[in-house]
């Protein structure tokens, strides 16, 4: 399958706020726009079983208009104010060809969020070549910064620590769905997982609210993963590069489990330039 990776740039046209972890809001807006264009396709994509064929990031501020506004004390202290003129963006990654065709024709209009009257105007759609991501060389140990709460389930357990066996096993599952022609052999994977260790970590447990006020708890912060040999490092690097586009763990369609590799793979450095207005 082909992987499509889009970045959509918006301008705020009506003052509002977004929560610190805004992926749930972005997902709601995303599917409202899809429904406006093709309700059947939107429902079909939303209700996909198993590993999803798409992932979304948070809404992220790219450029503020430079003005300040007094914060309403009734608002949550963790909310981020978006004044008129502010530029924000979010990323969509998918292997669903139908969705890849819908994105460019669905978003050339205004978006409305069910949160403080926020409205956004779509300005620009940039398509990122996934090979730009996959060609990056990662160091060893690999520094991973988890930006949004990252968590996993193992049977009935809910785990908030990015244990290597959980992180990379989940990424293998995603890889095998997104790249079905080059799947990883599970028996071989089990041996490689034993050779990835946490060298150090610095972070905390954070919370995010997604659709229907469902609260997710997960790890936010840095983790350095040490690989014992070159083969294991290639394995871990390939998975982390696809994970940069897809996220990892629970809630990937609502901006959870998003991470970057500082100074190598970040939300800012995979797109060379925006045509700002």
Secondary structure, 3 states (H helix, E strand, C coil): CCCEEEEEEEEEEECEEECCCCHHHHHHHHHHHHHHHCHHHHHHHHCCCCCCCEEECCCEEEECCCCCCCCCCCCCCCCEEECCCCEEEEEEEECCHHHHHHHHHHCCCEEECCCCCCEEEEEEEEEECHHHHHCCCCCCCEEEEEEEEECEEECCEEECCCCHHHHHHHHHHHHHHHCHHHCCCHHHHHHHHCCEEEEEEEEEEEEEEEHHHEEEEEEEEEEEEEECCHHHHHHHHHHHHHHHHHCCCCCHHHCCCCEEECCCECCCCCCCCCCCC
